[in-house]
Amino acid sequence: MAFDWKTLSLNKQIILGSFGISLFSLFLPWVDIQLITLNGFQQQGYLFLICFIYPLYCILSSKNHNALVSLTLGVLTVILTIWFINSKSVEIYEGESVNVSGSGLWLFALCTFAFTFACFKELNED
């Protein structure tokens, strides 16, 4: 496999970079309650990376990929990530609600937005 970072388009570099950073975010806290922190592996965050596989494989193997499929997977990942962040709301006394999402989950969400944006830009280039 001949891989050269310099010959890749900016969109493909963003896709690869967002995957790498989202992989790193799994080691950071996804749930942060003062006494307890849980990382992305403990929260099964690696399952969200399934949507990254198709465009990642096509980029690394230098194959053309369907930008519409990549964009659909990106939008699906964004929706699932937002749902996951909303599910981390905990109700405390008197009906007060607190979101306990940690920094790793927010970094993952940022990476999914970057991934989806790069897939959208790829769609416009085709």
N, C-alpha and C positions, 0 to 999 in steps of 0.2 A: 504494500500500500504506500504510494507516494503521497505524502502529506506535506504541504508547504503553507504555513500561516500567511505569508506575505502575498500569495496569489489569490487568497480567498476574498470575496467581496465583503464589504463592511457588515452587511446583514448576516452573512454566514459567520463572521467573527462574533457578532453579538449573540447569535444563537449558541455557538460553542461556549462563549464566555458566560452567558446566563446559565447554561447547564453546569459548568464548573462551579460557579458561585452558589448555585442552588444545592449542589452536592455538598459543598462546604457548610451551607446553612443547616444541614441535617445534624451537625455536631453542636450547634448552638441551641440555647433553650427555646423550645416552641411553646412551652407552658411555664409561666413564671409566677408562682405564688410564694411570696417571701420565704417560706420554709421548704418548699418543694419546687424543683425545676425538672422538667422533662425535655429531653432533646428530641430531634426529629425522628430518630430511629425508634425511640420508645413510643412515639405517637404514630408510627407507621407512615411517616411522611415520604418514605422512599416509593410508596405506591403512586404518588403524584408524578414521579419521574417517568412513568410508563409512557406518558404523552410526549415526552421528549425523544423517545427512541427512534421513531421514523425519520424525522429530519436530521437527527444526529448521525444515524447510520448512513443516510444518503450523502451527507457532507463529508464524512470521514472516508467513505468508499469512492468519492468523486463521481457519484451518480446523480443524474437529474432527479429532482423530486417534485411532486405535485404540490405547489404552493398553497392550493386551496385546502388540501388535506392537512398540511402543516398548520395553516391558520385555524382550521376547525379544531385541531388538537390543542392549539394554544388557547383558544377561547374556552374550550372545555376545562383546561387546567386553571384558567383565571376564575371561572365560575366555581369550580371545586375548592380552590384556595380561599375565595371570599366566603363560601359556605363554611369552610373549616374554621376560619377566623371567627365568624359569627357564632359558631358552636362552642367557642371557648368563653362564652359569657356565663358568669356565675352569679346567682342571685343571693345577695346577703340580706340581712334583716330589713324589715320595713319596705320590701319591694325594690330596694336599690340593686342595680345590676352592675357588675364590674367585668370587664374583659381581661382575661389573664393571658392573652397571647404574648409570647416572648419575642425577643429580638430576632431569633432565627426564623420564626414564622413570617415576620414582616419582611425580612430579607428575601425569603423564598417568594413572597408575594411580589416584591419588586422585580425579581428575576423572571417571574411568569409574565409580568406586564412587558418587560423588555423582550422576552422571547416572542410574545404575541405581536408586538410592534414590528419586530424584525421579519416575522412571517408575513405580516401585512405588507411591508415594504417589498418583500420578495414577490408577492402577488402582483403589485403594481409594475414591477420590472418585466414580468412575463408578457 
